[in-house]
Amino acid sequence: MRENDYDNPNPPKHSEIKNGSAVWIIEKENYGTNNYKQGIVKDVLSPRENHPRGIKVRLTDGSVGRVQWLM
């Protein structure tokens, strides 16, 4: 389900994201924009393998968002 022109239509799967991975996330308050944040994954929060908006993670700086791209 692609919401806008900014969302990645094929975000990485849970199995591709590990603690310590460098990623670009979109935070909930920034859905529908291109205000992405880059960081290092501290915790993977989504239990499922796939999610249409991306797997939810917590970064080392405490930010929570859905992974759009791996770096």
ZALUMGU-387533 format. One line per field, with one value per residue: residue number from 1; residue in three letters; chain; x, y, z of N, C-alpha, C, CB in turn. Coordinates in nm, 3 decimals, m for minus. Atoms other than C-alpha are relative to their C-alpha. Glycine has a CB too. Layout:
% residues N
pos	c(NUM,...) $
code	c(ala,...) $
unit	c(A,...) $
n_x	c(X,...) $
n_y	c(Y,...) $
n_z	c(Z,...) $
ca_x	c(X,...) $
ca_y	c(Y,...) $
ca_z	c(Z,...) $
c_x	c(X,...) $
c_y	c(Y,...) $
c_z	c(Z,...) $
cb_x	c(X,...) $
cb_y	c(Y,...) $
cb_z	c(Z,...) $
END
This chain:
% residues 71
pos	c(1,2,3,4,5,6,7,8,9,10,11,12,13,14,15,16,17,18,19,20,21,22,23,24,25,26,27,28,29,30,31,32,33,34,35,36,37,38,39,40,41,42,43,44,45,46,47,48,49,50,51,52,53,54,55,56,57,58,59,60,61,62,63,64,65,66,67,68,69,70,71) $
code	c(met,arg,glu,asn,asp,tyr,asp,asn,pro,asn,pro,pro,lys,his,ser,glu,ile,lys,asn,gly,ser,ala,val,trp,ile,ile,glu,lys,glu,asn,tyr,gly,thr,asn,asn,tyr,lys,gln,gly,ile,val,lys,asp,val,leu,ser,pro,arg,glu,asn,his,pro,arg,gly,ile,lys,val,arg,leu,thr,asp,gly,ser,val,gly,arg,val,gln,trp,leu,met) $
unit	c(A,A,A,A,A,A,A,A,A,A,A,A,A,A,A,A,A,A,A,A,A,A,A,A,A,A,A,A,A,A,A,A,A,A,A,A,A,A,A,A,A,A,A,A,A,A,A,A,A,A,A,A,A,A,A,A,A,A,A,A,A,A,A,A,A,A,A,A,A,A,A) $
n_x	c(0.084,m0.083,0.081,m0.037,m0.117,m0.122,m0.016,m0.064,0.104,m0.049,m0.092,m0.070,0.071,m0.050,m0.120,m0.110,m0.034,m0.062,m0.054,m0.126,0.015,0.017,0.129,0.080,0.135,0.100,0.072,0.145,0.043,m0.050,0.060,0.049,m0.101,m0.131,m0.083,m0.057,m0.107,m0.090,m0.053,m0.040,0.106,m0.025,0.098,0.103,0.124,0.108,m0.018,0.029,m0.103,0.028,0.101,0.008,m0.073,m0.137,m0.017,m0.022,m0.124,m0.048,m0.138,m0.084,0.031,0.133,0.106,0.075,0.060,0.004,m0.115,0.028,m0.117,m0.126,m0.111) $
n_y	c(m0.117,m0.119,m0.113,m0.123,0.014,0.008,0.132,0.107,0.100,0.131,m0.019,0.123,0.097,0.019,0.084,m0.079,m0.107,0.052,m0.100,m0.051,m0.037,m0.141,m0.008,m0.123,0.026,m0.108,m0.004,m0.009,m0.138,m0.042,0.078,m0.082,m0.101,0.060,m0.030,0.125,m0.012,0.114,0.040,0.139,0.074,0.053,0.107,0.023,0.003,0.072,0.144,0.065,m0.006,m0.110,m0.100,m0.084,m0.127,0.030,0.060,m0.102,0.016,m0.108,m0.031,m0.020,m0.130,0.010,m0.024,0.118,m0.018,0.116,0.003,m0.018,0.048,0.035,m0.078) $
n_z	c(0.000,0.013,m0.042,0.068,0.087,m0.078,m0.062,0.075,0.027,m0.045,m0.112,m0.040,m0.084,m0.137,0.004,0.055,m0.095,m0.122,m0.092,0.052,0.142,0.034,0.072,0.010,m0.051,0.000,m0.127,0.023,0.023,0.131,0.110,0.109,0.034,0.027,m0.118,m0.050,m0.099,0.008,m0.130,m0.024,m0.068,m0.134,m0.022,0.102,m0.079,0.070,m0.006,0.128,0.104,0.092,m0.033,0.119,m0.019,m0.043,m0.132,m0.103,m0.075,m0.086,0.029,m0.117,m0.061,m0.060,0.099,0.045,0.132,0.089,0.093,0.141,0.076,m0.065,0.058) $
ca_x	c(0.000,0.182,0.052,0.239,0.530,0.782,0.716,0.937,0.699,0.917,1.057,1.309,1.176,1.222,1.483,1.695,1.707,1.940,2.044,2.331,2.200,2.229,1.885,1.661,1.332,1.012,0.863,0.484,0.448,0.632,0.423,0.341,0.654,1.015,1.143,1.345,1.594,1.904,2.045,2.156,1.900,1.898,1.580,1.351,0.995,0.772,0.714,0.596,0.818,0.646,0.454,0.324,0.484,0.801,0.927,0.914,1.247,1.403,1.727,2.022,1.912,1.566,1.374,1.103,0.995,0.948,1.244,1.222,1.574,1.888,2.208) $
ca_y	c(0.000,0.306,0.621,0.888,0.954,0.952,0.609,0.323,0.080,m0.215,m0.142,m0.392,m0.706,m0.788,m1.053,m0.788,m0.553,m0.631,m0.445,m0.222,m0.179,0.168,0.274,0.558,0.574,0.778,0.882,0.874,1.252,1.274,1.021,1.165,1.382,1.327,1.409,1.091,1.035,0.820,0.623,0.293,0.033,m0.035,m0.250,m0.404,m0.350,m0.509,m0.882,m0.956,m1.018,m0.752,m0.430,m0.208,0.107,m0.066,m0.249,m0.040,0.014,0.220,0.396,0.444,0.807,0.687,0.781,0.535,0.496,0.262,0.157,0.282,0.200,0.026,0.226) $
ca_z	c(0.000,m0.123,0.044,m0.154,m0.387,m0.101,0.054,m0.057,m0.237,m0.126,0.221,0.366,0.534,0.903,0.817,0.640,0.941,1.232,1.544,1.434,1.077,0.925,0.797,0.683,0.877,0.858,1.191,1.230,1.246,0.911,0.713,0.374,0.362,0.263,0.616,0.666,0.944,0.927,1.215,1.361,1.470,1.845,1.857,1.596,1.727,1.460,1.509,1.153,0.851,0.639,0.690,0.407,0.558,0.676,0.984,1.303,1.479,1.758,1.671,1.907,1.963,2.082,1.765,1.658,1.297,1.006,0.792,0.436,0.317,0.432,0.388) $
c_x	c(0.090,m0.087,0.028,0.125,0.130,0.025,0.070,m0.107,0.040,0.098,0.066,m0.084,0.069,0.132,0.123,0.052,0.051,0.036,0.136,m0.005,m0.014,m0.121,m0.047,m0.139,m0.090,m0.074,m0.147,m0.046,0.045,m0.053,m0.052,0.095,0.130,0.098,0.049,0.112,0.090,0.054,0.035,m0.109,0.048,m0.089,m0.093,m0.129,m0.113,0.026,m0.016,0.114,m0.018,m0.100,m0.004,0.075,0.146,0.002,0.033,0.125,0.019,0.147,0.079,m0.026,m0.140,m0.114,m0.064,m0.064,0.005,0.111,m0.048,0.113,0.111,0.109,0.112) $
c_y	c(0.124,0.123,0.126,m0.024,m0.015,m0.139,m0.097,m0.107,m0.140,0.017,m0.133,m0.087,m0.010,m0.076,0.074,0.104,m0.064,0.115,0.041,0.037,0.151,0.011,0.144,m0.036,0.121,m0.009,0.028,0.143,0.052,m0.086,0.097,0.111,m0.072,0.033,m0.129,0.030,m0.122,m0.031,m0.146,m0.067,m0.051,m0.122,m0.009,m0.025,m0.079,m0.150,m0.071,0.017,0.120,0.097,0.096,0.133,m0.022,m0.055,0.110,m0.033,0.118,0.019,0.023,0.134,0.003,0.024,m0.132,0.033,m0.127,0.009,0.010,m0.055,m0.041,0.085,m0.094) $
c_z	c(0.000,0.026,m0.080,m0.084,0.076,0.058,m0.094,m0.026,0.045,0.115,0.040,0.093,0.136,m0.001,m0.054,0.098,0.129,0.092,m0.052,m0.147,m0.015,m0.093,m0.014,0.048,m0.027,0.133,m0.028,m0.032,m0.136,m0.115,m0.106,m0.040,m0.039,0.113,0.064,0.097,m0.016,0.138,0.003,0.084,0.136,0.025,m0.119,0.077,m0.066,0.005,m0.135,m0.099,m0.092,0.062,m0.118,0.012,0.039,0.142,0.101,0.080,0.095,m0.034,0.130,0.068,0.062,m0.096,m0.040,m0.134,m0.080,m0.104,m0.143,m0.087,0.094,m0.063,m0.038) $
cb_x	c(m0.096,0.066,0.024,0.024,0.009,m0.004,m0.136,0.125,m0.031,0.067,m0.076,0.132,m0.005,m0.104,m0.026,m0.043,m0.123,0.126,0.009,0.108,m0.123,0.129,m0.106,m0.002,0.003,m0.100,0.060,m0.075,0.054,0.150,m0.116,m0.131,0.025,0.057,m0.079,0.051,m0.057,0.116,m0.098,0.139,m0.048,m0.024,m0.080,0.036,m0.046,m0.012,m0.098,m0.128,m0.002,m0.054,0.032,m0.143,m0.070,0.088,0.113,m0.123,0.121,m0.021,0.009,0.146,0.012,m0.010,0.057,m0.108,0.069,m0.137,0.083,m0.023,0.050,0.032,0.050) $
cb_y	c(m0.001,0.008,0.028,0.114,0.118,0.100,m0.056,m0.059,m0.002,m0.075,0.060,0.035,m0.139,m0.075,m0.124,0.067,0.092,m0.085,m0.054,m0.101,m0.071,0.059,m0.082,0.058,m0.031,m0.012,0.108,m0.052,0.091,m0.004,m0.093,0.059,0.098,0.050,0.084,m0.087,0.012,0.029,0.032,m0.007,m0.119,0.109,0.024,m0.122,0.139,0.047,m0.058,0.056,m0.128,m0.053,0.076,0.028,0.085,0.125,m0.108,0.012,m0.012,m0.032,0.124,m0.010,0.112,0.095,0.071,m0.043,0.112,m0.012,m0.130,0.147,0.110,m0.154,0.107) $
cb_z	c(0.122,m0.140,0.146,0.101,m0.091,0.110,0.040,0.077,m0.148,m0.117,0.121,0.068,m0.068,0.086,m0.084,m0.129,0.029,m0.034,0.148,0.020,m0.063,m0.068,0.073,m0.149,0.153,m0.124,0.095,0.122,0.110,m0.001,0.053,0.036,0.121,m0.136,0.103,m0.116,0.146,m0.098,0.109,0.072,m0.087,0.108,0.130,m0.096,0.025,m0.147,0.098,m0.060,m0.083,m0.135,0.137,m0.030,0.107,m0.009,m0.002,0.094,m0.096,0.154,m0.091,m0.038,m0.105,0.111,m0.125,0.106,m0.075,m0.070,0.019,m0.031,m0.098,m0.014,0.099) $
END
